[in-house]
């Protein structure tokens, strides 16, 4: 449920990475997660809503909403929790697939959005017998 690599921690949803998969929806949630790890950088995807939280040495947490294609320097003074978005079922009103790249040398995070064939994906959801609402929400990114 989690992978550690040097000063980075990758989890599906929250830290500690259990099977409850709670949503990290704000600064308080991000702080709770960072208190549960010694990692300098923690990354998750489950939330479907891209966000970046930086915790300063004195404990104040800043919330950032990433801009597509713009690198954000993850300064050494803070610890960081990044919610990377999702390839499907986004929750921020943008139906494009979301992914992020972390440059470990520069310590920069860049979030990206790319279009995908939503019609084909919605049809696969329908053919699988899943609820129609799951197919419809793809088009609105909600």
N, C-alpha and C positions, 0 to 999 in steps of 0.2 A: 504493500500500500504506500510505500515511500522509498525514495532513492536519495541517498546522501552522496555528494561529490564535492570534496574539499570544503569550501565554506558555503555551499549551496544545498538546499533541501527541496526536493520535488515531491509534491503530494497531489493526490487527486482532488481533495476538497479542503481539509483543515489539518492543523497540527494540534495535537498528535494525530497521525493518520490512522484513524479507526475505521470502522465500517458504518458509522452513523452518517457520515457525509453531510455535516452541517454546512450551511451557506455562510460565507464570509461576506457580509453586506455593508460593513462600515469599519471605522477606525477601531472601535472597541473590540470587534471580532478579530481584526488583524493583530492588535496588541496581545490579545489572549493567545493567539497562535504563536506569535514570536516569543512569548514568555515560556512556551512549551518546548523550545528548541534553542540550541546555542548557535545555529546557523546564522550567518550574516545576511543571507538572501534566502527567502522561501518563495516558492512558485506553486500556484494551484490553478486548476481549470474548471472545476465543477460548477462554479457560480454562473457562468455564461454572461457575465457583465464585467468587461475589462475595467480594472482599477489598479492603482498603485498606492501603497501606504508606506511612508517613511517615518520611523520612530527615532527621534533625537535622543542623545544621551540623557537628557533630563526627563525623558518620558513623554514629551509632547509628540502627537502623531499628526502628520500632514497627509491629506488625501489628495491624490492627483488622478485626473481622468486623462488617460493617454490620447494623444492625437495620432492618427494613422500616419505612419511613415516618419515620425519625428522621434529621434533618439533622445532618451532621458538619461542623464548621467546619474547613476546611483552612488552618491557621494559616500566616502568612507566614514564620515561622522555618524551616519544613520544606519539602522538595520532596516531591511526592506521586506515587504510582503507584496507579491505581485499576483493579481488575478488575471489570467491570460486570455480570458474569453473562451469561445467555443467555435468549433467548426460548424455545428448545427444548433438549432434552437436558441439563438441569441436572445438576450433580454433587454437590449438597449435601443431597440427601434431600428437597428441597421441589420437587414437580413444577410449581408455578406458574411462569409466565414472569417473568423478571427484567429490569428496566431501571433506569437511574439518570438523575437530573437534576442538572446542575451549575449552580448559580446563580452567574454570573460576577461579579455586583455584591457579593454577600455572601460569596463564596468558600466556599459550602456544597455538599456532595454529599449527595443523598438517594437511597437505593436503594428500589425498590418491587418488589412481587410482585403479580401479577394472575393469576387463573385463566383458562384457555382450554379449548377443547374438545379434550381429550386423546384421547377416543375417535375423533373424526373425523381427528385428526392421525395416530394409530396406523394407522387404516384406509388413509389415503393412503400411508403407508410400505409397508404390505403390498401394496397395488395396484401400487406402483412396482417391486415385486419385490426390495426391499431386505431385508436379514436381519431375521428376526422379533425378534431381540434388540433391535434399534433401536426397534421399536414397544413392546415390553414395558418397556424401561427408562424410557419417558416417565412411566409410572404411579408409579414409585418415586422418580423424580428422581435416578437413579444412572446 
